Amino acid sequence: MATYRKHEAQEWAWETLKGQWTTLITPFTPDNRFDREGMKRNIRHIRSLGTVGAGCTWGMGEFWSLTHEERLDVMDAVAEEAQSSSGNGAWPIGAHVTHTSAPEMLSLAAHAEGRGYDLLIVAPPYMVTKTEDQVVEYVRLLAEHSNLAIMFYNSPQFGITMSVNGLARLCQLPNVVGVKEASFNQQISIEAHLTLGRESVISTPDEWIYFKGQELGINQQVMFANTSDWRFDIPGANNYVRWIERACKGDFDEAFYDQHLRRLNELSDAWWTRTVDKYNGALPISLVKYWGELMGMAAGKPRLPILELTPSEKMQLREELEPLKPRVAETRAPEVIAERSESPRPAYTPQPVYARPTDPQHRAAWLTGNDNFAAGMLLMVSVQNVEEALEAEQGGADVVDVKNLQEALVGSGHPSTVRQVRGIIPVEKHVSVTLGVVPNQAGTVAMAVYAAGMMDATSVKVGFRVADYDTAAEVLQESRRALDGFNTKLVGSLFADNELYEGGLDPHLMVQLAKDGECDGFLIDTLTKDGRNLFDFMPEPVLRRIVLEGKEAGLSTALSGHLKISDLDELARINPDIVGVRGAVCSSGDRGRAVAWEAVAEFKRQLDLRKTGEISVHADTVPVTSSNGWVVIDGRGKSCAGVIAALAHQMEQDNESFVEAILADALNIYDVTLWTEQAGHRLLTQRKDPDGAVRVLIQP
């Protein structure tokens, strides 16, 4: 219950609006009535996550579908549960009171104040509201008739999006304490934070603001408000709420986010975009309510005119969400390197660590930390349309790469194609975008890269044929800037046959260019279409050296260029993180025909035979000696780039401890031993565990 006076509203807001606030859905019974007990159970569930406050009858609460009496009933139920002793004390709550009728708005506000609500939220009254002056006067009326703090809700869902100047006018009203800035316009959000954030509480209800805030000095103190807490967390594993609480205090832990939340958020973004597009911009209430049911919440069907998810959509969401749900045992982010034991070495029990490099010079290998992209070579299949993407996915491709082979020297697929492919490929699979040979114009390329980020591409490849080194590095650096706030990874690309073109950029400079260009990884490909492939221009030993150098730098490594199954032995010895193909997986091997899932499946099968060691591609064996005492790096289920980068980082920091790498992939084992020798370290032992994992002991 609000304890402040009207003139103290802003001070109260600064003290109270902190951390994660939630948005409550309105649950309905099977006969389409308000589920009062379901609402109370939901509140108890959400409070157990550590969420610090809640709002009801907002957009996600389907306020527009409720009768006046139902809106009052929802307010009453929320107030009763939030203020009950069973809830461990009072819980701050807010009521959304927007209505097309100003008297109805004031009536709802008065009811909320009488029931002990702490604040109100109001948006433009829609229908006839077309100017900012109308909005200001509408909110002024509410401010004059209520003693409660007011947060303004800036969202295109209400028919008008306020400019930053308009928001400033609203924040000048005595008890308007801030703005929920949900315009989906990043520029408005950023400007609102920068210009209004010192005097008013500004909250953008999306995690990107914390990533961007690191660059701009924005410190958002409250996530006001979204559904991510109860869609991403469960009691006992509240990773999202804890991450938000820390971020709101300026403690930004990107590694924790990447490990515990990134994939859930990517799944949410993919389904959110798909559902919003399906209904031409309407809030994805059907998605959110069914997602809530899958997490144990009371929800029920949405009310018309919102339509339910189809049975097939529900089945797909359930299947995609299940492996990503948090587990109660998942309580903290693991450390990268285990502490050394102070006890004598024979008594030391090594603790597993995660091969996730932390040194900035080792830009995290982005294939690590995602168990669906486990150790060893991944298969990337290039597609030109949705039909081919489905064939590639059915055949088991790990990465679906959208490109346009009809443009000279390979070009970019149309944005609509990328969006469609991203929408149908499960979020656990990578969808990459190839821009092909880009012009030497940093701004133009950065805009294309930004578009890839907006469409949730997993990665975007920027390739150079004829360019000077400094220009290429600048283009990549500007592309990196364009991806700030996105999860999309930047991949620099050179072509092995650049030597055929006057002024062609030397492909042997690939690793250095990727590092100078601040890339997450690199691809070496070819452009010629005369039957020659990658190995006709760069021999196996050269490619192996480049790939190992890239792995040591923590970069993802990819090779492509008219590769066939007959090239797999050479590729396996090189062991890039990704092998890219197209012609080899088209019908009858014809590059001009569509990708065929049977061909993809066979290529994938042959690749996996080499990963497991069932088909051996190495003639030599690794000598075995003995020693004891070690620091452990657990590389099982991690990419080779991440393992080698973690090894390099450990030995840079500590050149005395013995290091044991635990590996489960035959090709990665070979790469680690070769890296050990080439880096001047000593391989001491290699032994096999009962579960098949191999332990490689190294002395720096």
Secondary structure, DSSP 4 states (H G I P E B T S, - for coil): ---S-GGGHHHHHHHH--EEEEE----B-TTS-B-HHHHHHHHHHHHTTT--EEEESSGGGTGGGS-HHHHHHHHHHHHHHHTSGGGTS---EEEE---SSHHHHHHHHHHHHHTT-SEEEE----SS--SHHHHHHHHHHHHHH--SEEEEEE-GGGT----HHHHHHHHTSTTEEEEEE-SS-HHHHHHHHHHHTTTSEEE-SSTHHHHHHHHHT----EEEEESHHHHH-BTTB-HHHHHHHHHHTT---HHHHHHHTHHHHHHHHHHHHHHHHHTTT---HHHHHHHHHHTT----PPPTTSPPPPHHHHHHHHHHHGGGS--TT--SPPPSSPPPPSS-GGG------B----STTS---TTTT-GGG-SS-EEEEEESSHHHHHHHHHTT-SEEEE-BTTSTT-BPPPHHHHHHHHHHS-TTSEEEEEEEE--S-HHHHHHHHHHHHHTT-SEEEEEESB--HHHHHHHHHHHHHHTTT--PEEEEEEETTGGGSTTBPPGGGHHHHHHHTT-SEEEEE----SS--GGGTS-HHHHHHHHHHHHHTT-EEEE-SS--GGGHHHHHHH--SEEEESGGGBGGG-TTSPB-HHHHHHHHHHHHHHHHTSS---------------EEEE-TTS-HHHHHHHHHHHHHH-SSS-EEEEE--HHHHHHHHHHHHHTT-EEEEEEE-TTS-EEEEEE-
